[in-house]
Each structure stands twice: as structure tokens, then as C-alpha cells.
Amino acid sequence: MDFSRGLCTTVKPAQRRYWTSSDPGEREAAAHMCAGCPVRQPCADWSLALPASDPGIYGGLSQSERVRRRREWLIQIAAQVRNPRR
């Protein structure tokens, strides 16, 4: 996946920590930047494969949002396995 067009690659070096910061304001700024990013959706999709313990903001998703989406995705897969379409 090529994320070189991501807005996070264009910020000043001092701002790059926002995506992994423990400061809520910096994390909010990171998520806000992600909202207008041209690779937001592929980044968000990719982030679902990260360990649940990763606290970063990816594709505008927080750690808890990624965990929730991953859980929903797994529930959908389990439902498809239990009730395959014929």
C-alpha cells in the first residue's frame, strides 16, 4: 500500500508525533487531518490489521474505534460462515 500521498507525510516533523501522542488535543488534531486525507480509507482499512494494543491514530480511527470495527468485521465473517449463501 502506498501511503506517500497521506497528509501525515506533509506535516512539520514536530507534528508527526500527533498520531501516536498521549495528548488528547494532539490526537484530535491528527484525526482531524485524517478526515481530509486522500488515502484515509485505505489507511483505515490497513489499520484494522494492527495489534489491538497499538494506540495510534490511523485513517482517523482511534485505538478503540479500530477494535470496535475489527470486532464488527469478525462478527460479520462468523455470521457468513454459519449461514453461507447457496
PyMOL commands that set and color helices and strands:
alter all, ss='L'
color gray80, all
select helices_A, chain A and resi 7-9+13-20+24-35+40-47+63-82
alter helices_A, ss='H'
color red, helices_A
deselect
rebuild
show_as cartoon
